[in-house]
Amino acid sequence: MSNDTKTPNGRGGARPGAGRLPRQPEPLPHIGVRPQDDGAAEAVEFLRAVMRDTGADGRLRVDAAKALLRAGSSRETEGKKAQRQAGALTAHEGTGWDGLLPQ
């Protein structure tokens, strides 16, 4: 019995080669569209291409669709505060307050 371990009595401690092997990363599937190296490809166009690629993994397509939703929703909608302020400017129209409020 070899005495390679770090304990004084030769028992216990770390053993080379023992334990689980590290998990190997899964290779990315081929998705048909690759971003250009010079950075000219738009991220939104790339995500749309991934989402529409029927040969790509379903999880990858769903993730691309989620990213498109997040990217699109932040730009298209106006904030609640701005909507309230815009509504407050025209709230008097069609009521008896039309002529009484300063313009």
NUBAMI-692121 format. One record per residue: residue number from 1; residue in three letters; chain; x, y, z of N, C-alpha, C in turn. Coordinates in Angstrom, 1 decimal. Example, Ala and Ser with C-alpha at 12.3 -4.5 7.8 and 13.67 -1.06 7.14 Angstrom:
<rec seq="1" type="ALA" mol="A" n_east="13.2" n_north="-5.7" n_up="7.8" ca_east="12.3" ca_north="-4.5" ca_up="7.8" c_east="13.2" c_north="-3.3" c_up="7.8"/>
<rec seq="2" type="SER" mol="A" n_east="12.8" n_north="-2.2" n_up="7.1" ca_east="13.7" ca_north="-1.1" ca_up="7.1" c_east="12.9" c_north="0.0" c_up="7.9"/>
//
This chain:
<rec seq="1" type="MET" mol="A" n_east="0.8" n_north="-1.2" n_up="0.0" ca_east="0.0" ca_north="0.0" ca_up="0.0" c_east="0.9" c_north="1.2" c_up="0.0"/>
<rec seq="2" type="SER" mol="A" n_east="0.6" n_north="2.1" n_up="-1.0" ca_east="1.5" ca_north="3.3" ca_up="-1.1" c_east="1.0" c_north="4.4" c_up="-0.1"/>
<rec seq="3" type="ASN" mol="A" n_east="1.9" n_north="5.2" n_up="0.3" ca_east="1.6" ca_north="6.3" ca_up="1.3" c_east="1.6" c_north="7.6" c_up="0.6"/>
<rec seq="4" type="ASP" mol="A" n_east="0.7" n_north="7.8" n_up="-0.5" ca_east="0.7" ca_north="9.0" ca_up="-1.3" c_east="-0.2" c_north="10.1" c_up="-0.7"/>
<rec seq="5" type="THR" mol="A" n_east="-1.0" n_north="9.8" n_up="0.2" ca_east="-2.0" ca_north="10.7" ca_up="0.8" c_east="-1.3" c_north="11.7" c_up="1.7"/>
<rec seq="6" type="LYS" mol="A" n_east="-2.0" n_north="12.8" n_up="2.1" ca_east="-1.5" ca_north="13.8" ca_up="2.9" c_east="-1.7" c_north="13.6" c_up="4.4"/>
<rec seq="7" type="THR" mol="A" n_east="-2.4" n_north="12.5" n_up="4.8" ca_east="-2.6" ca_north="12.3" ca_up="6.2" c_east="-1.4" c_north="11.5" c_up="6.8"/>
<rec seq="8" type="PRO" mol="A" n_east="-1.2" n_north="11.7" n_up="8.1" ca_east="0.0" ca_north="11.0" ca_up="8.6" c_east="-0.1" c_north="9.5" c_up="8.7"/>
<rec seq="9" type="ASN" mol="A" n_east="-1.3" n_north="8.9" n_up="8.8" ca_east="-1.4" ca_north="7.5" ca_up="8.9" c_east="-1.6" c_north="6.8" c_up="7.5"/>
<rec seq="10" type="GLY" mol="A" n_east="-1.8" n_north="7.6" n_up="6.5" ca_east="-1.9" ca_north="7.0" ca_up="5.1" c_east="-3.3" c_north="6.6" c_up="4.8"/>
<rec seq="11" type="ARG" mol="A" n_east="-4.3" n_north="7.0" n_up="5.6" ca_east="-5.7" ca_north="6.7" ca_up="5.3" c_east="-6.5" c_north="8.0" c_up="5.1"/>
<rec seq="12" type="GLY" mol="A" n_east="-7.5" n_north="7.9" n_up="4.3" ca_east="-8.3" ca_north="9.1" ca_up="4.1" c_east="-7.6" c_north="10.1" c_up="3.2"/>
<rec seq="13" type="GLY" mol="A" n_east="-8.3" n_north="11.2" n_up="3.0" ca_east="-7.7" ca_north="12.3" ca_up="2.2" c_east="-8.1" c_north="12.1" c_up="0.7"/>
<rec seq="14" type="ALA" mol="A" n_east="-7.6" n_north="13.0" n_up="-0.1" ca_east="-7.9" ca_north="13.0" ca_up="-1.5" c_east="-7.1" c_north="11.9" c_up="-2.2"/>
<rec seq="15" type="ARG" mol="A" n_east="-7.7" n_north="11.2" n_up="-3.1" ca_east="-7.1" ca_north="10.2" ca_up="-3.9" c_east="-7.2" c_north="10.6" c_up="-5.4"/>
<rec seq="16" type="PRO" mol="A" n_east="-6.1" n_north="10.5" n_up="-6.1" ca_east="-6.1" ca_north="10.9" ca_up="-7.5" c_east="-7.0" c_north="9.9" c_up="-8.3"/>
<rec seq="17" type="GLY" mol="A" n_east="-7.8" n_north="10.5" n_up="-9.2" ca_east="-8.7" ca_north="9.7" ca_up="-10.0" c_east="-10.0" c_north="9.3" c_up="-9.3"/>
<rec seq="18" type="ALA" mol="A" n_east="-10.2" n_north="9.7" n_up="-8.1" ca_east="-11.4" ca_north="9.3" ca_up="-7.4" c_east="-12.5" c_north="10.4" c_up="-7.6"/>
<rec seq="19" type="GLY" mol="A" n_east="-13.7" n_north="10.0" n_up="-7.5" ca_east="-14.8" ca_north="11.0" ca_up="-7.6" c_east="-15.4" c_north="11.0" c_up="-9.0"/>
<rec seq="20" type="ARG" mol="A" n_east="-16.4" n_north="11.8" n_up="-9.2" ca_east="-17.1" ca_north="12.0" ca_up="-10.5" c_east="-16.2" c_north="12.7" c_up="-11.4"/>
<rec seq="21" type="LEU" mol="A" n_east="-16.3" n_north="12.3" n_up="-12.7" ca_east="-15.6" ca_north="13.1" ca_up="-13.7" c_east="-16.3" c_north="14.4" c_up="-14.0"/>
<rec seq="22" type="PRO" mol="A" n_east="-15.6" n_north="15.4" n_up="-14.4" ca_east="-16.3" ca_north="16.7" ca_up="-14.6" c_east="-17.2" c_north="16.6" c_up="-15.9"/>
<rec seq="23" type="ARG" mol="A" n_east="-18.3" n_north="17.3" n_up="-15.8" ca_east="-19.3" ca_north="17.2" ca_up="-16.9" c_east="-18.7" c_north="17.9" c_up="-18.1"/>
<rec seq="24" type="GLN" mol="A" n_east="-18.9" n_north="17.2" n_up="-19.3" ca_east="-18.4" ca_north="17.8" ca_up="-20.5" c_east="-19.5" c_north="18.7" c_up="-21.1"/>
<rec seq="25" type="PRO" mol="A" n_east="-19.1" n_north="19.9" n_up="-21.6" ca_east="-20.2" ca_north="20.8" ca_up="-22.2" c_east="-20.7" c_north="20.1" c_up="-23.5"/>
<rec seq="26" type="GLU" mol="A" n_east="-22.0" n_north="20.3" n_up="-23.7" ca_east="-22.7" ca_north="19.8" ca_up="-24.9" c_east="-22.3" c_north="20.7" c_up="-26.0"/>
<rec seq="27" type="PRO" mol="A" n_east="-22.0" n_north="20.1" n_up="-27.2" ca_east="-21.7" ca_north="21.0" ca_up="-28.3" c_east="-23.0" c_north="21.7" c_up="-28.8"/>
<rec seq="28" type="LEU" mol="A" n_east="-22.8" n_north="22.9" n_up="-29.3" ca_east="-23.9" ca_north="23.7" ca_up="-29.8" c_east="-24.4" c_north="23.1" c_up="-31.1"/>
<rec seq="29" type="PRO" mol="A" n_east="-25.7" n_north="23.1" n_up="-31.3" ca_east="-26.3" ca_north="22.5" ca_up="-32.6" c_east="-26.0" c_north="23.5" c_up="-33.7"/>
<rec seq="30" type="HIS" mol="A" n_east="-26.0" n_north="22.9" n_up="-34.9" ca_east="-25.9" ca_north="23.8" ca_up="-36.1" c_east="-27.2" c_north="24.5" c_up="-36.3"/>
<rec seq="31" type="ILE" mol="A" n_east="-27.2" n_north="25.8" n_up="-36.5" ca_east="-28.5" ca_north="26.5" ca_up="-36.6" c_east="-28.6" c_north="27.2" c_up="-38.0"/>
<rec seq="32" type="GLY" mol="A" n_east="-27.7" n_north="27.0" n_up="-38.9" ca_east="-27.8" ca_north="27.5" ca_up="-40.2" c_east="-27.4" c_north="28.9" c_up="-40.4"/>
<rec seq="33" type="VAL" mol="A" n_east="-27.5" n_north="29.8" n_up="-39.4" ca_east="-27.1" ca_north="31.2" ca_up="-39.5" c_east="-26.1" c_north="31.5" c_up="-38.5"/>
<rec seq="34" type="ARG" mol="A" n_east="-25.0" n_north="32.1" n_up="-38.9" ca_east="-23.9" ca_north="32.5" ca_up="-38.0" c_east="-23.8" c_north="34.0" c_up="-38.1"/>
<rec seq="35" type="PRO" mol="A" n_east="-23.5" n_north="34.7" n_up="-36.9" ca_east="-23.2" ca_north="36.1" ca_up="-37.0" c_east="-21.9" c_north="36.4" c_up="-37.7"/>
<rec seq="36" type="GLN" mol="A" n_east="-21.8" n_north="37.5" n_up="-38.3" ca_east="-20.6" ca_north="37.8" ca_up="-39.0" c_east="-19.5" c_north="38.2" c_up="-38.0"/>
<rec seq="37" type="ASP" mol="A" n_east="-18.3" n_north="38.0" n_up="-38.4" ca_east="-17.2" ca_north="38.3" ca_up="-37.5" c_east="-17.0" c_north="39.8" c_up="-37.3"/>
<rec seq="38" type="ASP" mol="A" n_east="-17.3" n_north="40.6" n_up="-38.2" ca_east="-17.1" ca_north="42.0" ca_up="-38.1" c_east="-18.2" c_north="42.7" c_up="-37.3"/>
<rec seq="39" type="GLY" mol="A" n_east="-19.2" n_north="42.0" n_up="-36.8" ca_east="-20.2" ca_north="42.6" ca_up="-35.9" c_east="-21.3" c_north="43.3" c_up="-36.7"/>
<rec seq="40" type="ALA" mol="A" n_east="-21.4" n_north="43.1" n_up="-38.0" ca_east="-22.3" ca_north="43.8" ca_up="-38.8" c_east="-23.7" c_north="43.2" c_up="-38.7"/>
<rec seq="41" type="ALA" mol="A" n_east="-23.8" n_north="42.0" n_up="-38.3" ca_east="-25.1" ca_north="41.3" ca_up="-38.2" c_east="-25.9" c_north="41.9" c_up="-37.1"/>
<rec seq="42" type="GLU" mol="A" n_east="-27.2" n_north="42.2" n_up="-37.3" ca_east="-28.0" ca_north="42.7" ca_up="-36.2" c_east="-28.4" c_north="41.6" c_up="-35.3"/>
<rec seq="43" type="ALA" mol="A" n_east="-28.5" n_north="41.9" n_up="-34.0" ca_east="-28.9" ca_north="40.8" ca_up="-33.1" c_east="-30.3" c_north="40.4" c_up="-33.3"/>
<rec seq="44" type="VAL" mol="A" n_east="-31.2" n_north="41.3" n_up="-33.6" ca_east="-32.6" ca_north="41.0" ca_up="-33.7" c_east="-32.8" c_north="40.1" c_up="-35.0"/>
<rec seq="45" type="GLU" mol="A" n_east="-32.1" n_north="40.4" n_up="-36.0" ca_east="-32.2" ca_north="39.6" ca_up="-37.2" c_east="-31.7" c_north="38.2" c_up="-37.0"/>
<rec seq="46" type="PHE" mol="A" n_east="-30.6" n_north="38.1" n_up="-36.2" ca_east="-30.0" ca_north="36.8" ca_up="-35.9" c_east="-31.0" c_north="36.0" c_up="-35.0"/>
<rec seq="47" type="LEU" mol="A" n_east="-31.6" n_north="36.6" n_up="-34.0" ca_east="-32.5" ca_north="35.9" ca_up="-33.2" c_east="-33.7" c_north="35.4" c_up="-34.0"/>
<rec seq="48" type="ARG" mol="A" n_east="-34.2" n_north="36.3" n_up="-34.9" ca_east="-35.3" ca_north="35.9" ca_up="-35.8" c_east="-35.0" c_north="34.7" c_up="-36.6"/>
<rec seq="49" type="ALA" mol="A" n_east="-33.8" n_north="34.7" n_up="-37.1" ca_east="-33.3" ca_north="33.5" ca_up="-38.0" c_east="-33.2" c_north="32.3" c_up="-37.2"/>
<rec seq="50" type="VAL" mol="A" n_east="-32.7" n_north="32.4" n_up="-35.9" ca_east="-32.7" ca_north="31.2" ca_up="-35.1" c_east="-34.1" c_north="30.7" c_up="-34.7"/>
<rec seq="51" type="MET" mol="A" n_east="-35.0" n_north="31.6" n_up="-34.4" ca_east="-36.3" ca_north="31.2" ca_up="-34.0" c_east="-37.0" c_north="30.5" c_up="-35.2"/>
<rec seq="52" type="ARG" mol="A" n_east="-36.8" n_north="31.0" n_up="-36.4" ca_east="-37.5" ca_north="30.4" ca_up="-37.6" c_east="-36.8" c_north="29.2" c_up="-38.2"/>
<rec seq="53" type="ASP" mol="A" n_east="-35.6" n_north="28.8" n_up="-37.7" ca_east="-34.9" ca_north="27.7" ca_up="-38.2" c_east="-35.5" c_north="26.4" c_up="-37.7"/>
<rec seq="54" type="THR" mol="A" n_east="-36.1" n_north="25.6" n_up="-38.6" ca_east="-36.8" ca_north="24.4" ca_up="-38.2" c_east="-35.8" c_north="23.3" c_up="-37.8"/>
<rec seq="55" type="GLY" mol="A" n_east="-34.6" n_north="23.4" n_up="-38.3" ca_east="-33.6" ca_north="22.4" ca_up="-38.0" c_east="-32.9" c_north="22.6" c_up="-36.6"/>
<rec seq="56" type="ALA" mol="A" n_east="-33.1" n_north="23.7" n_up="-36.0" ca_east="-32.5" ca_north="24.0" ca_up="-34.7" c_east="-33.2" c_north="23.3" c_up="-33.6"/>
<rec seq="57" type="ASP" mol="A" n_east="-32.5" n_north="23.2" n_up="-32.5" ca_east="-33.1" ca_north="22.6" ca_up="-31.3" c_east="-34.2" c_north="23.4" c_up="-30.8"/>
<rec seq="58" type="GLY" mol="A" n_east="-35.3" n_north="22.8" n_up="-30.3" ca_east="-36.5" ca_north="23.5" ca_up="-29.9" c_east="-36.2" c_north="24.5" c_up="-28.8"/>
<rec seq="59" type="ARG" mol="A" n_east="-35.4" n_north="24.0" n_up="-27.8" ca_east="-35.1" ca_north="24.9" ca_up="-26.7" c_east="-34.4" c_north="26.2" c_up="-27.1"/>
<rec seq="60" type="LEU" mol="A" n_east="-33.5" n_north="26.0" n_up="-28.1" ca_east="-32.7" ca_north="27.2" ca_up="-28.6" c_east="-33.7" c_north="28.1" c_up="-29.3"/>
<rec seq="61" type="ARG" mol="A" n_east="-34.7" n_north="27.6" n_up="-30.0" ca_east="-35.6" ca_north="28.4" ca_up="-30.7" c_east="-36.5" c_north="29.2" c_up="-29.7"/>
<rec seq="62" type="VAL" mol="A" n_east="-36.9" n_north="28.5" n_up="-28.7" ca_east="-37.8" ca_north="29.1" ca_up="-27.7" c_east="-37.0" c_north="30.2" c_up="-26.9"/>
<rec seq="63" type="ASP" mol="A" n_east="-35.7" n_north="30.0" n_up="-26.6" ca_east="-34.9" ca_north="31.0" ca_up="-26.0" c_east="-34.7" c_north="32.2" c_up="-26.9"/>
<rec seq="64" type="ALA" mol="A" n_east="-34.6" n_north="32.0" n_up="-28.2" ca_east="-34.5" ca_north="33.1" ca_up="-29.1" c_east="-35.8" c_north="33.9" c_up="-29.2"/>
<rec seq="65" type="ALA" mol="A" n_east="-36.9" n_north="33.2" n_up="-29.1" ca_east="-38.2" ca_north="33.9" ca_up="-29.1" c_east="-38.4" c_north="34.7" c_up="-27.9"/>
<rec seq="66" type="LYS" mol="A" n_east="-38.0" n_north="34.2" n_up="-26.7" ca_east="-38.0" ca_north="34.9" ca_up="-25.5" c_east="-37.2" c_north="36.2" c_up="-25.5"/>
<rec seq="67" type="ALA" mol="A" n_east="-36.0" n_north="36.1" n_up="-26.0" ca_east="-35.1" ca_north="37.2" ca_up="-26.1" c_east="-35.7" c_north="38.3" c_up="-27.0"/>
<rec seq="68" type="LEU" mol="A" n_east="-36.3" n_north="37.9" n_up="-28.1" ca_east="-37.0" ca_north="38.8" ca_up="-29.0" c_east="-38.1" c_north="39.5" c_up="-28.3"/>
<rec seq="69" type="LEU" mol="A" n_east="-38.9" n_north="38.8" n_up="-27.5" ca_east="-40.0" ca_north="39.5" ca_up="-26.8" c_east="-39.5" c_north="40.5" c_up="-25.8"/>
<rec seq="70" type="ARG" mol="A" n_east="-38.4" n_north="40.1" n_up="-25.1" ca_east="-37.8" ca_north="41.1" ca_up="-24.1" c_east="-37.3" c_north="42.3" c_up="-24.8"/>
<rec seq="71" type="ALA" mol="A" n_east="-36.6" n_north="42.1" n_up="-25.9" ca_east="-36.0" ca_north="43.2" ca_up="-26.6" c_east="-37.0" c_north="44.1" c_up="-27.3"/>
<rec seq="72" type="GLY" mol="A" n_east="-38.1" n_north="43.5" n_up="-27.8" ca_east="-39.1" ca_north="44.3" ca_up="-28.5" c_east="-40.0" c_north="45.1" c_up="-27.5"/>
<rec seq="73" type="SER" mol="A" n_east="-40.3" n_north="44.4" n_up="-26.4" ca_east="-41.3" ca_north="45.0" ca_up="-25.5" c_east="-40.7" c_north="46.3" c_up="-24.8"/>
<rec seq="74" type="SER" mol="A" n_east="-39.4" n_north="46.3" n_up="-24.5" ca_east="-38.9" ca_north="47.5" ca_up="-23.9" c_east="-38.9" c_north="48.7" c_up="-24.7"/>
<rec seq="75" type="ARG" mol="A" n_east="-38.8" n_north="48.5" n_up="-26.1" ca_east="-38.8" ca_north="49.7" ca_up="-27.0" c_east="-40.1" c_north="50.1" c_up="-27.4"/>
<rec seq="76" type="GLU" mol="A" n_east="-41.1" n_north="49.3" n_up="-27.5" ca_east="-42.4" ca_north="49.6" ca_up="-28.1" c_east="-43.3" c_north="50.3" c_up="-27.2"/>
<rec seq="77" type="THR" mol="A" n_east="-43.3" n_north="49.9" n_up="-25.9" ca_east="-44.3" ca_north="50.4" ca_up="-25.0" c_east="-43.8" c_north="51.6" c_up="-24.3"/>
<rec seq="78" type="GLU" mol="A" n_east="-44.7" n_north="52.5" n_up="-24.0" ca_east="-44.4" ca_north="53.7" ca_up="-23.2" c_east="-44.5" c_north="53.4" c_up="-21.7"/>
<rec seq="79" type="GLY" mol="A" n_east="-43.8" n_north="54.0" n_up="-20.9" ca_east="-43.9" ca_north="53.8" ca_up="-19.4" c_east="-45.2" c_north="54.2" c_up="-18.9"/>
<rec seq="80" type="LYS" mol="A" n_east="-45.6" n_north="53.6" n_up="-17.7" ca_east="-46.9" ca_north="53.9" ca_up="-17.1" c_east="-46.9" c_north="55.4" c_up="-16.7"/>
<rec seq="81" type="LYS" mol="A" n_east="-45.9" n_north="55.9" n_up="-16.2" ca_east="-45.9" ca_north="57.3" ca_up="-15.8" c_east="-46.1" c_north="58.3" c_up="-17.0"/>
<rec seq="82" type="ALA" mol="A" n_east="-45.5" n_north="58.0" n_up="-18.1" ca_east="-45.7" ca_north="58.8" ca_up="-19.3" c_east="-47.1" c_north="58.7" c_up="-19.8"/>
<rec seq="83" type="GLN" mol="A" n_east="-47.7" n_north="57.5" n_up="-19.8" ca_east="-49.1" ca_north="57.3" ca_up="-20.2" c_east="-50.0" c_north="58.1" c_up="-19.3"/>
<rec seq="84" type="ARG" mol="A" n_east="-49.8" n_north="58.1" n_up="-18.0" ca_east="-50.7" ca_north="58.8" ca_up="-17.1" c_east="-50.6" c_north="60.3" c_up="-17.4"/>
<rec seq="85" type="GLN" mol="A" n_east="-49.3" n_north="60.8" n_up="-17.6" ca_east="-49.2" ca_north="62.3" ca_up="-17.9" c_east="-49.9" c_north="62.7" c_up="-19.2"/>
<rec seq="86" type="ALA" mol="A" n_east="-49.7" n_north="61.8" n_up="-20.2" ca_east="-50.4" ca_north="62.2" ca_up="-21.5" c_east="-51.9" c_north="62.1" c_up="-21.3"/>
<rec seq="87" type="GLY" mol="A" n_east="-52.4" n_north="61.2" n_up="-20.5" ca_east="-53.9" ca_north="61.1" ca_up="-20.3" c_east="-54.4" c_north="62.3" c_up="-19.5"/>
<rec seq="88" type="ALA" mol="A" n_east="-53.6" n_north="62.8" n_up="-18.5" ca_east="-54.0" ca_north="63.9" ca_up="-17.7" c_east="-54.1" c_north="65.2" c_up="-18.5"/>
<rec seq="89" type="LEU" mol="A" n_east="-53.3" n_north="65.3" n_up="-19.6" ca_east="-53.4" ca_north="66.5" ca_up="-20.4" c_east="-54.7" c_north="66.6" c_up="-21.2"/>
<rec seq="90" type="THR" mol="A" n_east="-55.3" n_north="65.5" n_up="-21.5" ca_east="-56.6" ca_north="65.5" ca_up="-22.3" c_east="-57.8" c_north="65.0" c_up="-21.5"/>
<rec seq="91" type="ALA" mol="A" n_east="-57.6" n_north="64.8" n_up="-20.2" ca_east="-58.7" ca_north="64.3" ca_up="-19.4" c_east="-59.9" c_north="65.2" c_up="-19.3"/>
<rec seq="92" type="HIS" mol="A" n_east="-59.8" n_north="66.5" n_up="-19.5" ca_east="-60.9" ca_north="67.5" ca_up="-19.4" c_east="-61.7" c_north="67.5" c_up="-20.6"/>
<rec seq="93" type="GLU" mol="A" n_east="-61.3" n_north="67.0" n_up="-21.7" ca_east="-62.0" ca_north="67.1" ca_up="-23.0" c_east="-63.3" c_north="66.3" c_up="-22.9"/>
<rec seq="94" type="GLY" mol="A" n_east="-64.4" n_north="66.9" n_up="-23.4" ca_east="-65.7" ca_north="66.3" ca_up="-23.4" c_east="-66.4" c_north="66.4" c_up="-22.1"/>
<rec seq="95" type="THR" mol="A" n_east="-65.9" n_north="67.1" n_up="-21.1" ca_east="-66.6" ca_north="67.3" ca_up="-19.8" c_east="-67.0" c_north="68.7" c_up="-19.7"/>
<rec seq="96" type="GLY" mol="A" n_east="-67.6" n_north="69.1" n_up="-18.6" ca_east="-68.0" ca_north="70.4" ca_up="-18.3" c_east="-66.9" c_north="71.3" c_up="-17.9"/>
<rec seq="97" type="TRP" mol="A" n_east="-65.7" n_north="70.8" n_up="-17.7" ca_east="-64.5" ca_north="71.5" ca_up="-17.3" c_east="-63.8" c_north="72.1" c_up="-18.5"/>
<rec seq="98" type="ASP" mol="A" n_east="-64.2" n_north="71.9" n_up="-19.7" ca_east="-63.5" ca_north="72.4" ca_up="-20.9" c_east="-63.2" c_north="73.9" c_up="-20.9"/>
<rec seq="99" type="GLY" mol="A" n_east="-64.2" n_north="74.7" n_up="-20.6" ca_east="-64.0" ca_north="76.1" ca_up="-20.7" c_east="-63.4" c_north="76.7" c_up="-19.4"/>
<rec seq="100" type="LEU" mol="A" n_east="-63.4" n_north="75.9" n_up="-18.3" ca_east="-63.0" ca_north="76.5" ca_up="-17.0" c_east="-61.5" c_north="76.3" c_up="-16.8"/>
<rec seq="101" type="LEU" mol="A" n_east="-60.9" n_north="75.3" n_up="-17.4" ca_east="-59.4" ca_north="75.1" ca_up="-17.1" c_east="-58.6" c_north="75.9" c_up="-18.1"/>
<rec seq="102" type="PRO" mol="A" n_east="-57.4" n_north="76.4" n_up="-17.6" ca_east="-56.5" ca_north="77.2" ca_up="-18.4" c_east="-55.9" c_north="76.3" c_up="-19.5"/>
<rec seq="103" type="GLN" mol="A" n_east="-55.6" n_north="76.9" n_up="-20.6" ca_east="-55.0" ca_north="76.1" ca_up="-21.7" c_east="-53.5" c_north="76.2" c_up="-21.7"/>
//
